[in-house]
Amino acid sequence: MTRRIIRAGLQLGVLTIITLVVLLFLDNRYRVLPSSIHHYLPAHHDGLVIVDITVTTCSVLSLLTGCSLDASRWHRIEKDLYLNSGWASKAYVHVQRKREEELLPDEPVIIDLRIGRLDPGNSEKGQGDERWESRPAGIWLKRTAKRQARDSQEALTAVDVLFGADAVEARVGWQIQDTPLLLGSSGEKYEARLTVRRGRPKSPAKPVPRINKEGKFKIVQVSDLHLSTGVGACRDVDPADVKGGKCEADPRTMDFVGSILDQEKPDLVVLSGDQVNGETAPDAQTAMFKFAELLVKRKIPYAIVFGNHDDESSLSREALMPLTESLPYSLSEAGPSSIDGVGNYVVEVLARGTSHHSALTLYMLDSHSYSPDERNFRGYDWIKPSQIDWFHRTAQGLKKAHQEYTHVHMGLAFIHIPLPEYRKSDNPLVGAWKEAPTAPGFNSGFRDALVEEGVLLVSCGHDHVNDYCALDSPSSPGKIWLCYAGGSGYGGYGGYGGYRRRVRVFEIDTNAARISTYKRVEPGTKNEQGEDLSNKRIDEQIVVEGGKVVAP
C-alpha cells in the first residue's frame, strides 16, 4: 500500500512538472496564461516596451511650430538631433512606451528598426513578406501585435541617440544603427544615429581585479584622450605621415590606444582625466562610449578620474559618473557625496588565487577643474581638505586588513591635475619636462598626506607633453614618486618639439614588492636618429623595490 502511494505521488509529481514546462513553453511562445499569472513568470518583462517612434522637426524662428508632442503619450529624448548646429531648426526623437499590462489586446510593439530611404520589405533579402511602417527621418519600423512578442528578446525596450560616423555602443544589449537618421544637409555634420535595446535591461557584474598566478599585475595609464562628438580634428600631429598624412583625431587615438592594449594586455586601465574634449563634444555620452567600447570588447577592467575638460559639454560630473558606473568592466565610483568632488574612491587589487586580502590599493581622487579663487591663486583647483580627511580615514581604515596580507602591501594614487610639488625643478627625474607644470597655485598638503599613509607614487595627466617621473625629496625618508602619463589623444595639444602621443605602463611584481614603469608610443614612431620606437619600452625604470621608494 505504501509503495503504491509513493509511486502514485512520484507519477503525479512528474506529470505536474511536465505540465508546467509545457505551459511555460506555450506561454512563452503564444501567451496562453492569463495576465495575472503571466506577470509573475521569469519570462515576463516588467519594464517598458516601445510601441512607436517618430521624429519632430521645428523652427526656432516660428511660434507656430514646436518640437514637443503630447507628454502623456510620448517621451522625448532630450538631444537635439542637430546638436544646436542647425541655424534655424531643431529636431527630436520621440518614443511611445508602455508597460506590458497597459497594452491593448491587439496593440503592436516594435520588434525591428531600420534607417534608409527604401522600404526594407522591398530592398532587403528575406524581408519580402514583412510589413514595415515608415516614419520621418528615414525610420522604418517592424511592428507586431502577437502577444508573445511583448516578452521576447526581439521587442525594443529602449531607444537612445548617439552621434558621428565613428559612434559606438558600449552598453550591454544595445545595438547602434549603421545608417544615420536622414535629416537633410543640416544633419550631416554630426550624423545622429539611433541605438536600441532589446529585451530587459542587463546590469553587468563588476570585475574583481586580482594579482595573476605569477604574482604580477599590469596597469596602463591613459590620459588626456580629448575625444569629440564625431571624428574630431587632429592637433599638432607628429609623426604626420602615418596613414598617408590623413588624420582624424578620435579614430587615430583609438587605433593607437587599442594597439598598446593588444601589445601590453594590461590587467587594469586607469583613465586619468580629460577623456572628453568639452568644446568639441556637444554630446559627451558619444565621446565617453568610444573609450569604454575599446575596453569592453577586450574585457579589460578600468577606472577613471575626471579632468578639467570632461564636464565642459553636455553632462556634468554628477551625470557622467553614473553613466560610467553602469558600463561593463567599469570599476569607477562616484564616492561619498559628503566630500568635495565626484570620483573619490579606492580600487583594491586582491592577492593571487582565491585570497580576499588586498595586495595593492589604488586611490582615485577628483582634482576638480579651475581655481575657485582666481584673484589669489590663478590657474587650477586643488585637492580639498574634505578629500584629504577622507583619504586619511580610508587609508587608516584599510590598514589593519592590509597587514593581514602575507607579502608587502603597496599603495598608488591617480589624479588629473599635478600637485604643486611637480614644479620642483631640482628633483631627479626620468623622462621629459617640456612644459611648465600647470599645478594649482595653492598647496593643500595632499603630497604630505600621501607620504603619511605610505603611498609610494602618484601619477597624473593634464600637461600633455610632460611624461617624466620625478623623485620628490630624494634624500628624505618621506620621498615619493611624482609621475606624468603623457597625453594620448590627437584631439588635444601636442607640439613642443615633436611630441609623440604616449601612455604609461606600471608593472607590479608582488613577489619582490617591485614597481617598474615605462612609456609606449604609437606604432611606426621613430626618434630623431631614425630608430623605430614601436616595440621600445621608453625610459624604463624601477621606482619601488622591496616595498620602498628607490632613486633612479
Secondary structure as GFF3:
##gff-version 3
##sequence-region A 1 552
A	DSSP	alpha_helix	2	30	.	.	.	ID=ss1
A	DSSP	alpha_helix	35	38	.	.	.	ID=ss2
A	DSSP	beta_strand	48	59	.	.	.	ID=ss3
A	DSSP	beta_strand	75	76	.	.	.	ID=ss4
A	DSSP	beta_strand	89	99	.	.	.	ID=ss5
A	DSSP	three_ten_helix	100	102	.	.	.	ID=ss6
A	DSSP	beta_strand	109	115	.	.	.	ID=ss7
A	DSSP	alpha_helix	120	123	.	.	.	ID=ss8
A	DSSP	beta_strand	133	135	.	.	.	ID=ss9
A	DSSP	three_ten_helix	136	138	.	.	.	ID=ss10
A	DSSP	beta_strand	139	144	.	.	.	ID=ss11
A	DSSP	three_ten_helix	147	150	.	.	.	ID=ss12
A	DSSP	beta_strand	156	163	.	.	.	ID=ss13
A	DSSP	beta_strand	174	176	.	.	.	ID=ss14
A	DSSP	three_ten_helix	185	187	.	.	.	ID=ss15
A	DSSP	beta_strand	192	198	.	.	.	ID=ss16
A	DSSP	beta_strand	216	222	.	.	.	ID=ss17
A	DSSP	three_ten_helix	242	245	.	.	.	ID=ss18
A	DSSP	alpha_helix	249	264	.	.	.	ID=ss19
A	DSSP	beta_strand	268	272	.	.	.	ID=ss20
A	DSSP	three_ten_helix	278	280	.	.	.	ID=ss21
A	DSSP	alpha_helix	284	296	.	.	.	ID=ss22
A	DSSP	beta_strand	302	305	.	.	.	ID=ss23
A	DSSP	alpha_helix	317	325	.	.	.	ID=ss24
A	DSSP	beta_strand	345	350	.	.	.	ID=ss25
A	DSSP	beta_strand	358	364	.	.	.	ID=ss26
A	DSSP	alpha_helix	385	403	.	.	.	ID=ss27
A	DSSP	beta_strand	410	414	.	.	.	ID=ss28
A	DSSP	three_ten_helix	420	423	.	.	.	ID=ss29
A	DSSP	beta_strand	429	430	.	.	.	ID=ss30
A	DSSP	alpha_helix	446	452	.	.	.	ID=ss31
A	DSSP	beta_strand	457	460	.	.	.	ID=ss32
A	DSSP	beta_strand	469	472	.	.	.	ID=ss33
A	DSSP	beta_strand	480	484	.	.	.	ID=ss34
A	DSSP	beta_strand	502	509	.	.	.	ID=ss35
A	DSSP	beta_strand	514	521	.	.	.	ID=ss36
A	DSSP	beta_strand	538	545	.	.	.	ID=ss37
A	DSSP	beta_strand	548	549	.	.	.	ID=ss38
###
